[in-house]
Amino acid sequence: MIEILRADLAANGDDIHRKQFIYVSSGVLDAGSSHASILPATLKAVRSIAWLLETSPQDPKLIPMAKKPRNAKVDYAVYLLVRIIVCWVQMFPIRMALGYGHALAWLAYHVDKRHREVARENLRNAFPVRCADPKECDRLVRASYRHFLTVLIEIACIPRRIHLHNWRSWIDVYQYEKVVMPILGDRPVLVITAHFGNWEIAGYVTGVVGLQTYAIARVLDNPYLHRFMMKFRERTGQTILSKTGDFEKIVGVLEAGGAIATLGDQDAGPKGLFVNFFNRPASTHKAVALLGLQYDAVMVIAGIPRIGSPMKHRWEIVDSIDPRDYAGKRGTAVKAITERFTTAIEEMVRRYPEQYFWMHRRWKSQAPPEKNANAATREVLTPQENPT
């Protein structure tokens, strides 16, 4: 089982997106809450919640060699341009900065034809009725670009705007007890999210309240941007873990009763487990379900959609999966759990379709039907087999 989990986490490195682990602060409980009295005794039990993002490993030794020689001058020029843009954005009031983000989204929509067409195709398949109207489909594509550029502008503004005394002004923690109370319990927790809303704000705010953070990383090709992003993500206490070298530490968090979150909407390649996402088979990593079953971890599906401007978000819990409900069903549990959290992600995206990253190729991998007929049974019953 461990080898299956290790292989599923490490496979298809180019397709694995950033993963960032964050602790959930007990500060989300109001002072008047009926649960507030348990906080002093349980604060030490809060180990780790994770939100997944695209980051990179902290240890330079873990950074792999680039596939092709890189031009250091070009890399540094790109880095300087990014730094100038970030400084420029931080100079302006937040609403004005977001306005510039909308202008950049307009430009990206017209220049980036390849991703524009990917988004259009994805939306046509996901919302065939709505996208039967070309104007409505185009509106959703533009809104997706606008959301993504807004996220980037918000990331640049976070360090100047969010601190310990005002974080509640930016995050509305909705139904927080559904995630906080399991974390305060004695069982491990897996938080499953997606390329949805603004994942960075959750990680940053959790660090702001004083709890340690962890991240599983994908290295950035540009070493200067890598160091810049590492500095940003670690400034409130995050620690970056390698997705290829720190598997034992991930397991250790779960064995200690901690909470780890991961992206549940990543393409897992042709050897992944195919489940329906918007009525289309999508290759999905098995590690989430396998970890939940192996370590008796409660799985919480959550997202952070934007609910207002400027930069107002809500932490929403869509579903909670207890692996004990699948006791005695080991042969089908992996697929059933994967289908369930994928359906929950779809429900979340359907409510805020413009806040999903439609430009990424979620359905790019396909496999012969016979390959997946008994996939879940084989992966659980024969753990020595490497499914990825």
Stockholm file with secondary structure:
# STOCKHOLM 1.0

chainA/1-388         MIEILRADLAANGDDIHRKQFIYVSSGVLDAGSSHASILPATLKAVRSIAWLLETSPQDPKLIPMAKKPRNAKVDYAVYLLVRIIVCWVQMFPIRMALGYGHALAWLAYHVDKRHREVARENLRNAFPVRCADPKECDRLVRASYRHFLTVLIEIACIPRRIHLHNWRSWIDVYQYEKVVMPILGDRPVLVITAHFGNWEIAGYVTGVVGLQTYAIARVLDNPYLHRFMMKFRERTGQTILSKTGDFEKIVGVLEAGGAIATLGDQDAGPKGLFVNFFNRPASTHKAVALLGLQYDAVMVIAGIPRIGSPMKHRWEIVDSIDPRDYAGKRGTAVKAITERFTTAIEEMVRRYPEQYFWMHRRWKSQAPPEKNANAATREVLTPQENPT
#=GR chainA/1-388 SS CHHHHHHHHHSCGGGCCCEEEECCCGGGSCTTSTTGGGHHHHGGGCCCEEECCCCCCSSGGGCCCCSSCCCHHHHHHHHHHHHHHHHHHHTSCHHHHHHHHHHHHHHHHHHCHHHHHHHHHHHHHHCTTGGGSHHHHHHHHHHHHHHHHHHHHHHHHHHHHCCTTTGGGTEEETTTHHHHHHHHSSSCEEEEECSBSCHHHHHHHHHHTTCCEEEEECCCSSHHHHHHHHHHHHTTTEEEEETTTCHHHHHHHHHTTCEEEEESCCCCCTTSEEEEETTEEEEECSHHHHHHHHHTCEEEEEECCEEETTTEEEEEEEEEECGGGGTTCHHHHHHHHHHHHHHHHHHHHHHSGGGBCTTSCTTCCCCCGGGGTTHHHHHHHCTTSCCC
#=GC SS_cons         CHHHHHHHHHSCGGGCCCEEEECCCGGGSCTTSTTGGGHHHHGGGCCCEEECCCCCCSSGGGCCCCSSCCCHHHHHHHHHHHHHHHHHHHTSCHHHHHHHHHHHHHHHHHHCHHHHHHHHHHHHHHCTTGGGSHHHHHHHHHHHHHHHHHHHHHHHHHHHHCCTTTGGGTEEETTTHHHHHHHHSSSCEEEEECSBSCHHHHHHHHHHTTCCEEEEECCCSSHHHHHHHHHHHHTTTEEEEETTTCHHHHHHHHHTTCEEEEESCCCCCTTSEEEEETTEEEEECSHHHHHHHHHTCEEEEEECCEEETTTEEEEEEEEEECGGGGTTCHHHHHHHHHHHHHHHHHHHHHHSGGGBCTTSCTTCCCCCGGGGTTHHHHHHHCTTSCCC
//
